[in-house]
Amino acid sequence: MTDDEIAALATGFCACTLSKERWTHGAHFATALWLILTRPDIVPERDMPDMIRRYNESVGGVNSDGSGYHETITQASLHMARRLLAGLPGDATPATAYAALMASPLGDKDWLFTYWSRDVLMAPPARRLWVSPDLTPLPA
């Protein structure tokens, strides 16, 4: 994706105008990277939970113990996005960061199962609150 495509996707998410079909694994990470790199007024770890909940509701979704917003996945993804960014040159753009992220293990939507068992990650407590990995710790 280009910087302009990522910006359009992320601003659509923020405005709750992005179609549900476009809110993919890659779109989640593209939006997170764009927010981190271009929106100093937003602290993703603090602000994205409510942003995602609001977006989910705008497309007819429900934030519950079985669907919608997932705290552990959001915070783990932000941690890993920041870790990836720390290894890139300081002038990385959303597009270059996105390309690097998608070429890494994070590009696989099942990357979380390296760290969490499915039973732990998909349980209601992990959806509501941060639950530490039960298989191996996230890299620092």
C-alpha positions as CSV (number, residue, x, y, z in Angstrom):
1,M,0.0,0.0,0.0
2,T,1.1,3.6,-0.6
3,D,1.2,6.3,2.0
4,D,-1.9,7.8,0.5
5,E,-3.8,4.5,0.5
6,I,-2.9,3.9,4.2
7,A,-3.9,7.5,5.1
8,A,-7.3,7.0,3.4
9,L,-7.8,3.7,5.1
10,A,-6.8,5.1,8.5
11,T,-8.9,8.2,8.2
12,G,-11.8,6.2,7.1
13,F,-11.4,4.0,10.2
14,C,-11.2,7.1,12.5
15,A,-14.2,8.7,10.9
16,C,-16.1,5.4,11.0
17,T,-16.7,5.5,7.2
18,L,-14.5,2.6,6.3
19,S,-16.5,-0.4,5.0
20,K,-16.4,-3.5,7.2
21,E,-15.0,-5.5,4.4
22,R,-11.9,-3.3,4.3
23,W,-11.2,-3.7,8.0
24,T,-8.8,-6.6,7.5
25,H,-5.7,-7.9,9.4
26,G,-3.5,-5.7,7.2
27,A,-5.8,-2.7,7.7
28,H,-5.5,-3.0,11.5
29,F,-1.8,-2.8,11.3
30,A,-1.7,-0.1,8.6
31,T,-4.0,2.0,10.8
32,A,-1.9,1.4,13.9
33,L,1.3,2.4,12.0
34,W,-0.3,5.5,10.6
35,L,-1.5,6.6,14.0
36,I,1.9,6.0,15.6
37,L,3.8,7.8,12.8
38,T,1.5,10.7,11.9
39,R,-0.9,11.4,14.8
40,P,1.1,12.6,17.9
41,D,-2.2,13.7,19.4
42,I,-3.3,10.1,19.7
43,V,-1.8,7.5,22.0
44,P,-2.8,4.3,20.4
45,E,-2.5,2.1,23.5
46,R,-4.9,4.4,25.3
47,D,-7.1,5.6,22.4
48,M,-7.5,2.7,20.0
49,P,-9.7,0.6,22.3
50,D,-12.5,3.1,22.2
51,M,-11.8,3.9,18.5
52,I,-12.1,0.3,17.6
53,R,-15.3,-0.2,19.7
54,R,-16.8,2.9,18.1
55,Y,-15.8,1.7,14.6
56,N,-17.2,-1.8,15.2
57,E,-20.6,-0.4,16.3
58,S,-20.6,1.9,13.3
59,V,-20.6,-1.1,10.9
60,G,-23.2,-3.0,12.9
61,G,-20.8,-5.0,15.1
62,V,-21.2,-5.8,18.8
63,N,-18.4,-5.5,21.3
64,S,-19.0,-8.5,23.6
65,D,-17.3,-11.4,25.2
66,G,-17.5,-13.2,21.9
67,S,-16.9,-10.6,19.2
68,G,-15.7,-7.1,18.5
69,Y,-13.0,-5.4,20.4
70,H,-10.2,-7.5,21.8
71,E,-7.9,-5.9,24.4
72,T,-5.1,-8.4,24.3
73,I,-4.8,-8.6,20.5
74,T,-4.9,-4.8,20.3
75,Q,-2.2,-4.2,22.9
76,A,0.0,-7.0,21.6
77,S,-0.3,-5.7,18.1
78,L,0.6,-2.2,19.1
79,H,3.6,-3.5,21.1
80,M,4.8,-5.4,18.1
81,A,4.2,-2.6,15.7
82,R,6.3,-0.3,17.9
83,R,9.0,-2.9,18.1
84,L,9.1,-3.2,14.4
85,L,9.2,0.6,14.0
86,A,12.2,0.8,16.4
87,G,14.2,-1.3,14.0
88,L,13.5,0.9,11.0
89,P,15.2,4.1,9.9
90,G,13.8,7.2,11.7
91,D,12.4,8.5,8.4
92,A,10.2,5.4,7.8
93,T,6.9,6.3,6.3
94,P,3.6,4.4,6.9
95,A,4.1,2.6,3.6
96,T,7.6,1.5,4.2
97,A,6.7,0.4,7.8
98,Y,3.7,-1.5,6.5
99,A,5.7,-3.3,3.8
100,A,8.3,-4.3,6.5
101,L,5.6,-5.4,8.9
102,M,3.7,-7.5,6.3
103,A,6.9,-9.1,5.2
104,S,7.6,-10.2,8.8
105,P,5.8,-12.9,10.8
106,L,3.3,-10.2,11.8
107,G,1.9,-10.3,8.3
108,D,0.4,-13.7,9.1
109,K,-2.9,-13.2,10.8
110,D,-2.1,-16.2,13.1
111,W,1.1,-14.6,14.5
112,L,-0.4,-14.3,17.9
113,F,-0.6,-18.1,18.3
114,T,3.2,-18.2,18.7
115,Y,2.7,-16.5,22.0
116,W,-0.8,-17.5,23.2
117,S,-2.7,-20.7,23.0
118,R,-6.0,-20.4,21.2
119,D,-8.0,-21.2,24.3
120,V,-6.4,-18.4,26.3
121,L,-6.4,-15.8,23.6
122,M,-10.0,-16.4,22.5
123,A,-11.4,-16.5,26.1
124,P,-13.5,-13.6,27.4
125,P,-10.8,-12.4,29.9
126,A,-8.3,-11.8,27.1
127,R,-11.0,-9.9,25.1
128,R,-11.8,-7.6,28.0
129,L,-8.3,-7.2,29.6
130,W,-4.7,-7.7,28.9
131,V,-3.7,-11.3,29.4
132,S,0.0,-12.2,29.2
133,P,1.1,-14.8,26.7
134,D,0.9,-18.4,28.0
135,L,3.3,-20.0,25.5
136,T,6.2,-17.6,25.3
137,P,6.7,-13.9,26.2
138,L,6.4,-11.2,23.6
139,P,9.8,-9.8,22.6
140,A,10.8,-6.7,24.6
